[in-house]
Amino acid sequence: MSTAPPDRPPSAATGPVVAGVPAVRLRSAAVARGGRTVWSGGDLDVPTGSLAGVIGPNGSGKTTLLHVVLGLIPLAAGTVEVLGARPRRGNPRIGYVPQNYAAATGDTIRCVDLVALGLAGHRYGLGRLSRAERDRVDTALVEVGAGDHADRRLSQLSGGQQQRVAIASALVGEPELLLLDEPLANLDVRNSHEIVELLGGLRRRRGVTVLVVAHDLNPLLAELTGALYLLDGHPHYGEITSVVDTELLSHLYGTPIRVVRTAQGDLFTRSG
């Protein structure tokens, strides 16, 4: 875990967290892959309007959980509901940013075309989109701070700029649930901070629920409202103030983790 504290305490992450139908609901849920149980005993609700971290040690099934929500992997037992319905592949109510987004796109495709594909994956390029669709592509790029990069190739951008375009591609369909798998990997401190602020702003402005797989909670703490954590082979959900706990995090990661509160009220975690 890194030692750099966030700029604000978790309580500063204001915005709509809506009572009622949860964004994700698991009941007695279990997943198996290759004959091995990845996790089981999942009983949790992720509130609509949350910005939640998905955390746990390597191999605990964080990405698998996203794939269950996306309808890519069936449960071995129990039930899952996503936005009040059974999960299904290609659900337009869900936006998804996978790991290594840029590496899978090739060297020549322009940012504007990638975002257009997020709106209409069966078509290629802006030339075949309606005026309304082109406006949505432009709006998505501007909203994530990538409007100036529309005509540039993704491969020409920095890691932080690439991540903004990836988020625009997931956002252009106006989803209710946004899933991001390790979006801060390989980003420097400044770019990590900016991406986290962007996600927090999207949650507050749009009311979109955001789930972020992360190795380190610290960069996200200023914006997180909760965390979905995979502990001892079972998924759990808690408000962020209850999850940022020395005993829980030490157990989760299998190493001593200290939770530190600064004189300004900021929380951060530290190994050892």
Rosetta blueprint (number, residue, H / E / L):
1 M L
2 S L
3 T L
4 A L
5 P L
6 P L
7 D L
8 R L
9 P L
10 P H
11 S H
12 A H
13 A L
14 T L
15 G L
16 P L
17 V L
18 V E
19 A L
20 G L
21 V L
22 P L
23 A L
24 V E
25 R E
26 L E
27 R E
28 S E
29 A E
30 A E
31 V E
32 A E
33 R E
34 G L
35 G L
36 R E
37 T E
38 V E
39 W E
40 S E
41 G E
42 G E
43 D E
44 L E
45 D E
46 V E
47 P L
48 T E
49 G L
50 S L
51 L E
52 A E
53 G E
54 V E
55 I E
56 G L
57 P L
58 N L
59 G L
60 S L
61 G L
62 K H
63 T H
64 T H
65 L H
66 L H
67 H H
68 V H
69 V H
70 L L
71 G L
72 L L
73 I L
74 P L
75 L L
76 A L
77 A E
78 G E
79 T E
80 V E
81 E E
82 V E
83 L L
84 G L
85 A E
86 R L
87 P L
88 R L
89 R L
90 G L
91 N L
92 P L
93 R L
94 I E
95 G E
96 Y E
97 V E
98 P L
99 Q L
100 N L
101 Y L
102 A H
103 A H
104 A H
105 T L
106 G L
107 D L
108 T L
109 I L
110 R E
111 C H
112 V H
113 D H
114 L H
115 V H
116 A H
117 L H
118 G H
119 L H
120 A L
121 G L
122 H L
123 R L
124 Y L
125 G L
126 L H
127 G H
128 R H
129 L L
130 S L
131 R H
132 A H
133 E H
134 R H
135 D H
136 R H
137 V H
138 D H
139 T H
140 A H
141 L H
142 V H
143 E H
144 V L
145 G L
146 A L
147 G H
148 D H
149 H H
150 A L
151 D L
152 R L
153 R E
154 L H
155 S H
156 Q H
157 L L
158 S L
159 G H
160 G H
161 Q H
162 Q H
163 Q H
164 R H
165 V H
166 A H
167 I H
168 A H
169 S H
170 A H
171 L H
172 V L
173 G L
174 E L
175 P L
176 E L
177 L E
178 L E
179 L E
180 L E
181 D E
182 E L
183 P L
184 L L
185 A L
186 N L
187 L L
188 D L
189 V H
190 R H
191 N H
192 S H
193 H H
194 E H
195 I H
196 V H
197 E H
198 L H
199 L H
200 G H
201 G H
202 L H
203 R H
204 R H
205 R H
206 R H
207 G L
208 V L
209 T E
210 V E
211 L E
212 V E
213 V E
214 A L
215 H L
216 D L
217 L L
218 N H
219 P H
220 L H
221 L L
222 A L
223 E L
224 L L
225 T L
226 G E
227 A E
228 L E
229 Y E
230 L E
231 L E
232 D L
233 G L
234 H E
235 P E
236 H E
237 Y E
238 G E
239 E E
240 I H
241 T H
242 S H
243 V H
244 V L
245 D L
246 T H
247 E H
248 L H
249 L H
250 S H
251 H H
252 L H
253 Y H
254 G L
255 T L
256 P L
257 I E
258 R E
259 V E
260 V E
261 R E
262 T L
263 A L
264 Q L
265 G L
266 D L
267 L E
268 F E
269 T E
270 R E
271 S E
272 G L
